[in-house]
């Protein structure tokens, strides 16, 4: 038996293998301490297109001179719901959405990458600007002032409460929730926005097409910017 050959095998195992094991252990331990980044959602391009198509339909087919809007508005005449509507509608008002935007920005900064709060602010601020421009340019009149149950001063289309609540709550859900909980978070955000929009009909300050236009524009704009920010490449595995 060649003793030199026998001795050389263990020597390599002792002197070589531990070095590789230590290195792999070091890199492995380092990898486990780094949680993988949560990728942005990638909604299909067709979804914002469909939502903007619905927004356009509400713009062209709704308003004070259409029988459909008047008939649908009459269905929301529920005096018993007015006190609750006056409370819930505040979820779409700036005294609630402004602090929410500030808080959401801070949460996204500390819980996610620094890019998330910038994207969130871009979605919310640009969405609000576009809603105000629509109101000014389209100049649709609200329902008769005699039937209004809340004080309003701006024009009608689209409903700012419906659009702002959809943009803010939906963007926050999409950018903060991890993939496993994203569907539930988005569902909660949509329920809040839909409820806020319905209060505007109960309070008789909007036409139904105004509210649907606000929902569809807010959701379409949010999904479009999130999809653009996610890029066009293949999504990384979670």
N, C-alpha and C positions, 0 to 999 in steps of 0.2 A: 504493500500500500504506500502511496506517495503522501508522506506526512506533510510536505509543504503545501500540497494541493488541498488537503483537508483543513489545514490551518488557515489557508488564504480565504476559504469560503466564509467561515465565521467572522474573520476579520473584516471582510467587506460588509457583512450584515451588521456588525457592531458599529463600525465606523461610518458606513454610508447610509444605511436605512434610517437610523434615528434622525439623521440630519434632514432627510426628505420628509419624514413624519412630522418633525417639529415645524418645518416650513408650512406643510399642508395644514397642520393644526392651527398655526398662527393665522393663515389666510382664511381658514374655515371659520375660526372664532370671530375674526374681524367681519366676515360676511354676514354672520348671524346677528351681529349687533346692528347692522344697517338694514332697516326695513325698506322694501322696495317702494319706489314712488307710486302713488295712486295715479293711474293714467286718466286723462280726460275722457269723458264719454264721447262716442262718435255716432250721433244720431244720423240716420240716412238723409241724404240731401233732399230726398223727395218730401220729407216731413215739413221742413220750413216752407217749401214751395206750396204744399197743400194748404198750410195755415195762411199764407199770404193770399192764396186764391180765395179762401173763405173771407178774409178781411176785405178783399176787393168786392166780393159779392155783397157784403153788408154795406159797403159804401155806395154801390150803385143801385141796390134794390131796396134799401131801407130809408128811414127818415120820416119827417112829419107829413109828407104828402103820400105816403103809402098806406093802404088799408091793412096790410099784414102787420106792420109795426103797431098800429093803433089797436088791432084786435089782440095781439099778443100782450101788449102793455096792460090791457084791461084784465087779463088773467092774474095779474099780480096785485090786485086790489084786496089786500088783507089787512084791515086796520089793527087786528090783534097782533100782527107781526111787526108793526111800526116801532114800538119801543126797543125790541131786540135788534131790529135793523139799524136803528140809530147808534147802537153800541158797536155792533159788529162792523159797520161800515168804517169805523176808525182804523181797522186793520189795513185799510188802503189809503189812509191819510198821511200827510207828511209828518205830523208829530209822532207817529208810530214808525213809519218807514225810514225816516231820517236816522233816528237812533239805531234802528235795526241794521241799516246799511253800515253805520260806523262800527257797530258791534260785530257784524259779519265780516267786515274787512279785517278787524283785529284777530278774530278767530281763525280766519283763513291764513293770515300771516304766520301765526304761531303753530297751527295744526297742519299746514300744507306748505308748499313751496312759495317763495315770494312772488312768483308769477301769478298765483291764484287771486290774491286780493286786487292786483292791477287789472286782471281780466274781469273780475266782479264789478269793480268800479266803472270800467269801460262799458260793460253791458248796461248797468243801471243808469249811468249819466247820459249815455247816448240814447238809450230808450226813452228816457224822460224828455230829452230835447226833441226827439222825433214826434212824440205824442203831442207836445205843445205846438210844434209846427203844423201838424195835421189839423189841430183844432182851429188854428188861425187861418190856414189856407182853405180848408173845406167849409168852415163857417156854417155848420149845420145847427139849426135852432133846437133848443130843448123842448120837451113837452110844455103845455100851457102852464104858466106860472101859478095860476089859481089852484092847480092840483098838486103842486110840489110840497113835499113834507120835509124838506131840508133846504138850507140856504146854499145857493150856488151862484157863481158869477161868470164862469167860463162857458165856452161853447160846448157843443154836444158830442161830436164824433172825433175820435173814439172815447169811450169812457176811460178817464184817467185812473179812476179807482181800480177798474178791472185790469187795465194795462199795467199800472205800476205794481200792483200786488202780484200779478203773474210774473213780471220781470224779476222783481226782487226775491220773492220766495222761491221761484223755480231756479234762478241762477244760484242761489245759496245752496239749494239741495243738490244740484248737479255738481257743483265745485267742491263741496265739503264731504258728502257722503261717500264712503268706500263702495266699490262695485257691489258687494254682497247686500248692502242696505240701500243702494241708490234707488231702486224701484219704489220701495216704501217711502223714502224721503220725497221723491218726486210726486207720489200720490198725495201725500200730506200737503205739499206746496200747491198742487192743483186744486185740492179741495178748499183750501183757504182762499185762493184767488177766485174760484167759482162762487163761493159763499159771499165774498165781498161784492162781487159783481151783481149777484141777485139782490143784495140790499139796495142797490141803486134803482132797481125796478120797483121794489116794494115802496121806496120813498118817492117814486114817480119823478125822478130827476133825469132819467135817460130813456131813450127808446131801446127796445130789445136789441136792435141791430148795433146800437152804440156799444152795448156791453159785450156782445159777441165779437164785434170788431176789436174791442180792447183786449179781450182774452186771446184772440187769434194773433193779433199783432204782437202782443207781449211774448207769447210762447214762441212764435216764429222768429222774432228778433233774437231772443235768448238762445234758442237752439242753433240758429245760424252762426252767431258769434262763437259759441262753444265749439261748434264743428270746425269753423275756420281756425280757431286756436289749436285744435287737436291735430291739424295738419292733414295731409293726404296719404301718408304712408300707412302701412299695415299696423294695427294696434299691437303693442307689446303684450305678452302674456302676463297675467297678474300673479 
